[in-house]
Amino acid sequence: MTSLASTSTTDIQPIKPSAPSAKLATALLLAALADWLFYDQRIGLSLTLFAIATACVSALFNHAAFNLRRAAIGGAVLTLGIVPAVEELNTLSFLILVASLATALLLATNPDTTEFTERARALRNFLLLGPFRFFLDAPQMLNVSAFTRGIALWLMPAALGTVFVALFAAANPVIEQWVSLLNPKVVFGHVNMWRVLFWTLMLALVWPFIHVRWRRKAIVTSTEADGPVPPPLPPMISAEFLGPSTILRSLILFNLLFAAQSILDGIYLWGHVALPDNMTYAAYAHRGAYPLIATALLAAAFVLVAMRPGGPAEKSKVIRPLVYLWVGQNVLLVASSILRLDLYVGIYMLTYWRTAAFIWMGLVALGLILIVARIALNRSNRWLVCANLTALTIVLYGVSLVNFDAFIADYNLTHSSETGGNGVKVDANYLLTLGPQALPAIDKVIALRGGDYCLAGRRDRLVESQRQDLAWRAWGFRSWRLQRRLDAQAKIQPGDQPAG
């Protein structure tokens, strides 16, 4: 009896529920937070709160890899990235926030990457490959092999239990009603597949920040070749094709061509000489703005290839002044393009694409100046790329803080013929596409037109959208300032404002 009892107790294995991984549980909590903040909601301040929560969770699970100095720098980068999103959430501020979050994580947890190219490669891999790592790590986190063994252990009880439930349902209508609720069609009818996909996407996005894993740089050791060394590959560009004599002739020709273009711009754009018949200043300006920028970019590419570091042309005392002259003419060309676009905008008003063109032209001019600096200071092309990327980052960050919706709307109203400007009549339809930030300008247009009821009705929909932006999930500092301005205008001139 004793032996039987002891044998029976040793054959029965206790059921020990396996505790879920802390990282996976935290990822599920972040996905639940994202569901509460984002799903079927207007997004604004909620994205900033979620980014802060993700950063805090990442710091909690990866604090062992932190260094105080690097963590402080990463925190400063993240703070700078949050500011544009708090000001106004748009595509650019969203990209800045994502980039700052990933950069802060890189600085804080990956001390091995010190060079710019290494950091750029690590961020590229993190952003492109990181979201797919969840689907590779999930089977290990869930311990699929143990899960399979658990299914085998529960197969017999589940099968017999199903038989018993079927018998009970046949005998008891209440149980039959409960069983009917387990109908797969009914169950899937209550499951929102879009929400399931949303949770899956959120888990994939937050997982790289929780389970941080950077690729380590492989160390390659050189060994002596066993066989004969193959001959070197022929150069991609022959000395005759892009040698000093070819570059010299090219620069002389290019400078003459650019000088002719610059003289024409000086006569018609800067000197305001009368244009040929059937041509207006607006048509002249609009036709040449973008092709000239393409020309400047092509010229910059030629200079980079021709004046490559260590090349024979870079040391020539004749070629270097011609390069400086040509780059100077390209800068003048960009300035003419900016003037062309300004003349066109002065008549046909400002748009987002034209605003972006102004910024792009300024960056092209700066890039040309940096090319001259690289040649004069004898720096590498890597220095040039880093300088241009730094300038681009500063410009994009500054642009993310500018309220272009209100700026474009106010500019178009101020320069329109309806307010005494030289431009065409205000395009009210375009102002409406700018969103609630254009409401002050739209109100002025309605007042100028003596109460445009059709425009006033469409304006009311923007007011409703602005009110929705004041919900805490969608809150933005810019929307809050706009509401204060609208409230102040309503108090000063209540009779002039349309009902909203």
N, C-alpha and C positions, 0 to 999 in steps of 0.2 A: 504493500500500500504506500509505503513511504517512497519507494522508488518510482512508483507510478505518479505520485504527486509531484515529485521533483522533476520528473521528465516532462510532465505537462506544463509546469511553470517555465521551464527553459525553452519549450517550443513556441510559446506565445511571445511575439515581439511587440513591445509597446509602440504605439503610433506617435511619432514626434513630428509635429508640424515644423517644416523648415521656415525659419524667419527670412523675410525678404531682405535683399541687400539694401543697406542704408542709402547708397547712391541711387539705386533704382526707385526706392520709395521717395526720395527727395525729388527726383525727376518727375515722378507722378504728381507730387505736390505742386511743383512749378507748372506742370501742364494744367492742373486744376485751377491754379491762379490765373493762367493765361485764358482759360475758358471763362472765368468770372470777369476778367478785365476786357477781353477782346471779342468773344463770340457774340455776334449779332449786336454789337455795341459800336458807337463812334469812338475812334481811337485818337487819343491826344496825350494828356498827361499820363494815362494808363501805361503807355509804352515806356515812358521814363521810369515809372515805378517798377515795371517788370524788369527793365535792364538793371536797376539797382538791386532788386531781389536776386537776379541771376549772378551779379557780381559778388554779392554777399555769400551766396551759396557756394560759388566757386572758391572764394577765399576760405570758407569753412573746410572744404574738402582738400584743398591744396596748400594749406598754410605751411606745411613742412618744407615746401620748395621755395618759400618766400625769403627774400632778403629785404631788410627794412628800407634800404635806399631804393632798390628797384621797385618795391611795392609802392613806395611814396610817389615815384615817378609815374607808375601805372595809374595810381589814383588820381593824379593831376591830369593825366591824359583823358581818363574817363570823365572827370568833372568838366573839362573843356568840351568833350563830345556831347554831354548832356545839355549844355546851355542852349544850343540851337533847337533841340527838340522841345525844351520847355518854352522857348520863345514862340515857335510855330512848328508843328509837325508837318513836314512835306517830304517829298522824295529825297531832296538833298540832305535835310537834317536827319532823316532816317538812315541814309547811307553813312553819314558822319558818325552817328551814334553806334552803328554796327561796327564800323572801322575802329572807333575809339575803344569799344568793349573788347574786341579781339586784340588790339594792340596792347591794351593794358594787361590782358591775360598773358600775352607773349612776354612783355617786359618783366612781369612779376614771377613767372613760373619757368622761364626758359633762359637760364644764364649762359647757355652755350652759344646762342646766336648773338654775335657782337657786330658783325659786318652788315651793311645795309642790304646787300643782295641775299644774305642768309635770312634776315628777318622778312624780307619781301617774299622769299620762297616759302618760309614757314607759314606766313599769313595766307598765302595763296593756297597751300595744301589744307590749312585749317578751314578756310571758308568753303573750298570746293569739295573736299573729301570728308570733313568733319561730320556733317549731317548724316552720312551713310554709315558711320561707325556704330551708331546705335543698333542697326540691324545686324551687325556682325558681333557686337558684344552682348546683345540681349540673350541669345541662347546660353552663353556661359553664365551670365548673371542669374538666369532662371534655372540653371542646372537641368538641362533637358534630359540628360541620362537618368537622373534621379526621378524626374517627372515621369519618364517612361516606365521606370520600375514601379512607381506608385500606381500608374494606370493598371499594370499587370496585377498588382496586389488587390486592386479594387474591382477587377473585372467580374469575378464570381459574385461578390456581394451585390454589385450593381445589377447584374443580370437577374438574380433571384429576386432582388427588391422590385425590379420592374414587373415581374410576374405577380408578385403579391399586390402591388399597387393596382394592376389591372383587375385582379380579382376583387379587391376592395371597391374599386370604382363600379364594378358590375353590381355590387351588393349595396352600395351607398350612394344616393344621388348627390349628396354634398361633395363627397370626394370626387365624384364624376365631374362636377362643376369645376372643382379646383384643377383637375387634370386637364379639362378643356382649355383652361387658361395657359397651360404649357404648350399649346399648339405652336409649332415654330412660326407659322404665318402671323399669329398674334404677337409673338415675341418680337419678330423682326419688324412688325408694324410699329412697335414702340421704340425701335432703335433708329436714331438719326445717323445715317451713314456719313453725312457731311461732318457731323460732330466727331465721329470716330476718326475720320481722316484728319480733322483739325488736331485732335489729341495726339495722333501719331506724328504729325508734322511738328508739333511743339516738343514732343519727346526727342525727336531727331535733332532739333535745333538747340535744345538746352543741354543735351547729353555731352557734347564736346567740352562745355564749360565745367561740367561736374567731374567727368572722368577725363582729365587733361592728359594727353599723350602726344608729345612732339616727336617728330622723326629726328633721330640722331644722325649727324654727318658721318658718313663712312670714311674711314681712314685708309687710303690706298697706298700700299708700299710698293715701290718700284723694284723690280727684279731684273737681272741681266737677261736679255733675250737669248734664247737658245739658238735661234736661226739668224740668218742675215737680216740686217736692218733694211726695210723697204725704202725706196727713194722717196723724198718728200713730194707731197702733192703740188702740182703747179699752182701758182697764184691765180685767184679768181679774176683779178684785174691785172692785165699785163701792163708793163712799164710804158709801152708805147701808147696804150689806150688812155691812160690817165697819168702820164708823166708830167714833169714840170713844164715842158714846152706846150703840151696840150692844154694844161690848166691855164697857162699864161694867155694863150690865144682865146680860150673860152672867156676868161675874165675881161679881156679887152672888148670882145664882142658884147658880152652881157652888160658891161658898164655903159656902152654906147646905146644899147636898146633900152635899158632902164632910164638912161638920161633923157631919151626922147619921150618916154612916158611921163617922167617927172616934169619935163618942160611943158607938156600939154596940160597936166594937172595944175601947174603953176599959172598957166594962162587962163584956163576956164574955171577952175575951182577957187584958187587962191586970188587970182586977179579979176574975176568976175567979168571977163570979156564975153561979148555976145556969142552964143553958140550958133552953129549952122542952122539953116532953116529946118522946120519940122522936128526940132529937138528941144526938149525942156531940160532945165537943170535937174529936175527930179528923175527924169528918164536917164540922163547922163550919170547921175549919182548911183541910181539903183542898179544900172547895168554893169558897173565896174567894181562894186564893192567886194563881192565874194570871189570873182575870178582873180582879183589882185591878191587876196589873201592866199589863194591856192598857189599863185606865182611865188609869193614870199616863202611859203613852206617848201616849195620845190627848190628854191634858191638856197634855203638853209640846209636842205639835204645835200645839195651839191658841195657846199662849203665844208660840211662835216666829212664827206668822203674825200674831197680833194686835200683838205688840210688835216688829214689824220695825224695823230701824234707820232713823231718819229719819221714821218714821210719826207721825201725830198722837197716838196713844195712848201712845207712849213718853215724851212730854213732859208728860203729864197728872199733876198732883200727887195726884189722887184715884185714878187707875187703878193707878199704880205700887205703892202699899201693898196694894191688893187683889190684885195679881199676886203680890207677895211672900207674902201670907197664903195664897193658893191653892197656890203652889208648896210652901210649908211644910207644908200639909195633904197634898200629894201625897207628900212625903218621909215624913210620918207614915204614910201609906197603904202605902208600900213597907215601912216598918218593921213594920207590922201583917202584911203579906204574908209577910215573913221569919219572924215569930213563928208565923203559921199553919202554914207549912211545917215549922218546927222542931217544933211540937207533933205534926204528922202523922208526921214522921220518927221522933220519939221512940217512937212505937208501932209503926209499920209499916216501920221500918228505912230505911236509906239506900241509894240507888241512884245510878248515874251521872247520870241525868236530873235527879234531885232535887238532886244536888250542883251540876250546871250551873245549875239554877234559883236556888240561893243566890247563885252568882257573878253571874248575870244580873241579879238583883234589886239587888245592890250596885252594879252598873254603872248601872242605871236611876236609883238614888238619887243617885249621883255626877253623872249627866247633868242631873238636875233642879237640883242645887246649882250646876252650871256655868251653867245658864240664868240663875239669879239673878245670878251673878257677871257674866255678859255684860251684863245690863240695868244692874246697879249701876255697872259700870266703863265703860259706854258702848262696848262692843266690838262688832265685826261678827260676823255669823253664820259667816264664815270662821274667825274665832278660835275660835268655839264648836266647829266641826267639828274643827279641829286639836287642840283640848284633849281632846275626846272620843276621837279616834283615838289620841292619845298615851296616855291612860288605858287604852284597850283594848289597846294594844300591850304596856304594862307588865304588865297583868293576865294576858294570854295567855302572855307569856314566863314570868312567875312560875308560872302554872298548869302549864306544860310541865315544870317541875322538881319537881312534887309527885307523889308515889307514891300516886295515888288508889286503885289496886287494893288495896294493903295498908291504906290509911286506911279505906276503906269496909268491908273485911272485919273489921278490928279494931273499928270502931264498932259494926257489927251484932252482933258477938259480945259486946262489953261491955254493950250496952244490951238484950240479949235476955233473955227470962224464964229461960233456962237458966243464966244467970250472975247472976241476981238483979236484972236490970233491969226496966224497965216495958214493954219492947217484946214483940212476939210471938216465937215460937220461931224460931231461926236457919234461914234458907232455905239449906240446904247446896247445893242445885242452883244457886242464884245465885252462891254463893261459888265454885263450880267454874268458872263462866263468867268470873270475874275473872282467871283465869290463874294462873301459878306464884306471883305475888306474894302470893296469898291462902293459900299453903301453911301458914305458921305458924298462921293462924286455923283452917284446916281441921284441922290436927293437934290443936288444942285441942278442937274440936268432936268429933272422934273419941274423944278421951280422956274428954270429958264424957259421951258416950253409951256408954261402956263397950266401945268397939271396934266401931264400925259397919263390918262387913266390906265391904258394898256401897260405902260411901263411901270406905273404904280402897283398894279396887281402882281406883276412879276417880281417887283421889288419886295413885296410882302413875303414871297416864298424865301427870298434870301434872309429876311429878318427871322423867319422861323428856323432856318438853318443856323443862323447865328445864335439863336437861343439854345438850340441843341448842342452847339459847341461849348456852351457854358456848363453843361453837365460835367461832373468832376472827372469822369473817365476821359472825356474829350477836351478837357480844359487846356487852354493855352494862354500864355501871358499876352500874346498879341490879340487874341479874341477878347480877353478881359479888358484890355485898353480900348478896343473898339467899342465895346458895350458902354464903357464910361463916357466915351465921346458922343455916342448916340444919345445916351441919357441926358448929357449936358445940352446937346442941341435941342432935344425935345422940351427941356425946361425953359430954354431961352426963347424959342420960337415954336410954341405948340401948335399954332394955327397953320404954320407953313409945312409941317411934316405930314405926310400921308399916314393914314391909319395903318398900323402894323401890329 
